[in-house]
Amino acid sequence: MEKDTSFSALNISEKLIEKLLLNNITTPTAVQSQVIPTIAIGKSLLFQSETGTGKTFAYLLPLITKIENDANPTKAIKLLVIAPTIELASQIKTQVQLITQVKSTLIVGGAPIKRQIENLKEKPAIVVGTPARILELFHLKKLKLEYINAIVLDEVDRLISPELRDYTLNLLNAPKKDIQLIACSATITKSTQKLLSDTKIKSDGTIENNIETIFLPPEDVLRKRIKHIAVFSEQRNKIETLRKILISEKPKKTLIFTSKLDQVENILSKLKYKNIECAGLHAKINKTDRKSTIDKFRNGKCPILITSDLTSRGLDIQDITHVIQMDMPSNEDFFVHRAGRTARAGKTGINIVIGDEYELHKYASLEKKLGLTVYPKVLYKGSLIAPEKIMTDDFN
């Protein structure tokens, strides 16, 4: 399909197109052009596309178009979107509200369940949430799925990880009718693909292996639009190294990652002590404060956000100029998701890893495996520069 395909040509409703225009979205992305027609005709679909390519609207636009065009509307849940984290679920709900007045509600853990039960009494057509809380309300018979047409698994690889798999699969098997299943992520393994095929259950209890797959060719954002930098630091000096990098780079908007949850508060307190404006995000912060923190970071009121991997998954925040990784993550998928928070929507970005000798050795291995070019840099006279530049300056 041609890249200049219009939303009208994809049979997206005029109401939705008008809302997209108000948000300066005029042309479908590559993933939207390929995925929307398949979803629009009711096929179940598993699709993979890089971070920042427009996956959320790729499934929301055709599914909401169906709801808006329903000739016999029923006041019941028609679409269930499941996400692995509160932040991603909240973000998807925000995107739903950007494009439609169809009633929707957010169902996530960490929020008062009584309020969510009251919201469900308003008969939303779209429910977005995290799997454990959705399943809890389903078992309480407060969330009914008899009229549901589609279930979406956003960041499907996380949703079928060991800690979330049982909740997710139970929800997939909850509707007593044939449904359309949509699943997507930036990284999809063969085991994920097999599991989803094996769990597509029909209303008569038989397994139906008919989920279509679309794997978009990489736009190579990781290599072409992100500059990768390595900075050596002993563990005990990492936060001071981070502080100096922030002063040197003066980034417009920075997302800082650490694998250790307790390090979020440690980094936060030490940067604040040095009068650096920043905020922290991790699983122990309550839902209201987490939302407030993300909103401040999103609108630029707070230019630096420190986060753990689990709470940042899938965050789509525009204009992040720098990602700084305080360690090497446990696997390459986490590295890709971390780095992919920058250089979104066609822009460029910088990804910096602050590592000790062992971590930079892992970074070098990943550089080779992913085909990246990593630039070693050092802090010198208040600037982040290449080591050879220091030798040249000293020689002169």
Secondary structure, DSSP 8 states (H G I E B T S, - for coil): --TT--TTTTT--HHHHHHHHHTT--S--HHHHHHHHHHHTT--EEEE--TTS-HHHHHHHHHHHHHHT-SS--SS--EEEE-SSHHHHHHHHHHHHHH--S-EEEE-TTS-HHHHHHHHTT--SEEEE-HHHHHHHHHTTSS--TT--EEEEETHHHHTSTTTHHHHHHHHT--SS--EEEEEES---HHHHHHHHHT-B-TTS-B----EEEE-----HHHHTEEEEEEE--GGGHHHHHHHHHHHH--SSEEEEES-HHHHHHHHHHHHHTT---EEE-TTS-HHHHHHHHHHHHTTSS-EEEEEHHHHTT---TT--EEEESS--SSHHHHHHHHTTSS-TT--EEEEEEE-HHHHHHHHHHHHHHT--EEEEEEETTEEE-HHHHHHHHH-
